[in-house]
């Protein structure tokens, strides 16, 4: 498992590189920014990347990440299309990029931003690294 800092940076770089084409294929606008931590501007489309939890024991490492899509000006129907793209991306993500073995679980939810000004999509992804006796 990479360091937390390196994991965050790897996700940021991978998302910036991979998502624009996937979003374009789905006839969706790209995110204005990809960032670790909060977006500083609530009026833009941002994909925010957070480390949730890390659990290590003698047989496995478990990493939980949260990805928050802030979609200002996007209705719930269009938000569902973004959610589909993101879910498919993370289910197909190569966990070796962050030195993990398996995309173990994924949960998502959509929440409206104040008075129909857009939606938030929250996706929690859990990655697993099985350790052998040599680790």
C-alpha positions in Angstrom: 0.0 0.0 0.0 1.3 3.4 -1.0 1.5 6.3 1.5 -1.8 8.2 2.0 -0.3 11.3 0.3 0.8 9.2 -2.7 -2.6 7.5 -2.9 -4.4 10.8 -2.9 -2.1 12.2 -5.6 -2.4 9.0 -7.7 -6.2 9.2 -7.7 -6.1 12.9 -8.6 -3.7 12.3 -11.5 -5.6 9.1 -12.7 -9.0 10.9 -12.5 -7.8 14.0 -14.3 -6.4 11.8 -17.1 -9.1 9.2 -17.4 -12.5 10.9 -16.7 -12.6 13.6 -19.4 -12.9 11.1 -22.2 -15.4 8.9 -20.3 -17.6 11.9 -19.5 -17.4 13.2 -23.1 -18.5 9.7 -24.3 -21.5 10.0 -22.0 -22.3 13.6 -23.4 -21.4 15.1 -20.0 -19.2 18.1 -19.1 -15.9 17.5 -17.5 -15.3 18.6 -13.9 -13.8 22.1 -13.6 -11.4 20.8 -10.9 -10.2 17.6 -9.4 -9.0 18.2 -5.9 -7.9 16.5 -2.7 -10.1 17.9 0.0 -12.9 20.4 -0.4 -13.7 22.6 -3.4 -13.2 26.2 -2.6 -16.0 27.3 -5.0 -19.5 26.0 -4.6 -20.6 27.2 -8.1 -18.4 24.8 -10.1 -18.3 21.1 -11.0 -15.6 19.6 -8.7 -14.5 16.0 -8.0 -13.2 16.0 -4.4 -11.0 13.1 -3.2 -10.8 12.1 0.5 -9.2 9.3 2.4 -11.8 7.8 4.7 -10.2 5.1 6.8 -7.2 2.8 6.8 -7.2 -0.5 8.6 -4.1 -2.7 8.9 -3.7 -6.1 10.5 -1.4 -9.1 10.0 -3.4 -10.5 7.1 -4.7 -7.5 5.1 -4.8 -3.8 4.6 -8.1 -2.1 4.0 -8.4 1.4 2.5 -11.6 3.3 2.2 -11.8 6.4 0.0 -14.6 8.9 -0.5 -15.1 10.7 -3.8 -17.5 13.6 -3.8 -18.8 15.0 -7.1 -20.1 18.6 -6.6 -22.3 19.2 -9.6 -23.5 22.8 -9.4 -26.3 23.6 -11.9 -26.9 19.9 -12.7 -30.4 18.3 -12.2 -30.9 14.8 -10.7 -31.3 13.1 -14.0 -28.0 14.4 -15.3 -26.5 13.7 -11.9 -27.5 10.0 -12.3 -25.5 9.9 -15.6 -22.4 11.2 -13.8 -23.0 8.7 -11.0 -23.1 5.8 -13.6 -19.8 7.0 -15.2 -18.1 7.3 -11.8 -19.4 3.9 -10.5 -18.2 2.2 -13.7 -14.8 3.9 -13.5 -14.2 2.8 -9.9 -15.4 -0.7 -10.4 -12.9 -1.0 -13.3 -10.1 0.9 -11.6 -6.8 -1.0 -11.3 -6.1 -1.2 -7.6 -2.4 -2.0 -8.4 -2.1 1.8 -9.2 -2.3 2.3 -5.4 -0.5 -0.9 -4.5 -3.7 -2.7 -3.4 -5.2 -5.9 -4.8 -9.0 -5.7 -5.0 -11.7 -3.2 -5.4 -13.7 -4.7 -2.5 -16.9 -2.7 -2.2 -18.5 0.4 -3.5 -21.5 2.5 -2.2 -23.0 5.6 -3.7 -25.6 8.2 -2.9 -27.0 11.4 -4.5 -28.0 14.4 -2.5 -29.5 17.7 -3.7 -27.6 20.9 -3.2 -29.7 23.8 -1.7 -33.0 24.4 -3.6 -32.3 22.5 -6.8 -29.0 24.3 -7.5 -27.3 21.0 -8.3 -26.4 17.6 -6.7 -23.7 16.0 -4.7 -22.8 12.4 -5.5 -20.9 10.6 -2.7 -19.1 7.4 -3.7 -17.3 5.3 -1.1 -14.9 2.8 -2.4 -13.1 0.1 -0.3 -9.8 -1.4 -1.5 -8.2 -4.5 -0.1 -4.6 -5.7 0.0 -4.2 -9.3 1.1 -0.9 -9.8 2.8 1.1 -13.0 2.7 3.5 -14.3 5.3 6.3 -12.4 3.6 4.7 -9.0 4.0 
